[in-house]
């Protein structure tokens, strides 16, 4: 991702979650694109490689977006680190 929190290698994944609206927007767009593609094109063949790949990508982006949204209210009052 392209935000300053994601580029900072010294921060752990727990410190990065819920901070960047750009990352959350990118994950939301990924969900809006991947889930309909899987449902329309590959839901009838759930054991094919393409279907499994789309399910993995859509599921991973959905889980990551969920984690961001759960932690976002807790991060809103935390002051931003100085650059």
N, C-alpha and C positions, 0 to 999 in steps of 0.2 A: 504494500500500500504506500501511499505517497505523503502521509502526514508526518509531522516532526516527531510525534510519539512513536510511530511505527519504525521510523528510520533509526531511532536511538537504540543501539544494540545493548546498552547497559541496563535498560529496563526489562523486567520480566513480563511475560504475557499477562499476568494478573494486573500489573501496573498500567498496561496499555488498553485494557478493555474499558469501554464506555466513555472514552475521551474524545474521539474524533467523529464528527458528524459526516465527514467526507467518506470515511471508511464504512460507516453504517449505511450511507446512501449507496455505495458501490455494492455492498452485500444485499441490500434490498433489491437493487436492479438485477443482480445475479439470480436471486430467488424468483423474481418476476419473469425472467427469461427461461431458466432451467426447468422449473416445475411444469409449466405448460408444454414445453418441448417433450419432456418425458411422458406426460399424461396423454398428449395427442399422438405422439409417434412411437412410443416404446412401452406403453403400459400393457399391451397385449402379449409382449414377449419379455417377461421380467428376468429370464435367465440368459439373455444375450449379453455380449460384452458391452455393447453400446448402452443398453438399458442400465446395466450395473454401474457403468462409468457415470452416466447422468445422475443416477440415484446417489452415488457417493458424493459427487460435486454439489448437488442440490441439498443433500442432507448436511454436509459439512458447512455450507454457507448458511443454512437455516440455523444450525446449532450455534455458530459463531455470532450471527446476528442476534439470536436470543440472549446469549451471554452479554453482548454489548448493551442490549436494551434493559436487561435486569440490573446491570451495574451503573448505568448512566445516571439515575437519580442520586446515587451515592457520590458520584464524581463531580456533580455540578457545583457543589459548594467548596471543593478543594481548590486552592489557588494554583494557577499554572506555574510550572517551573521556569526559572529565568534561563534565557539562552546565552 
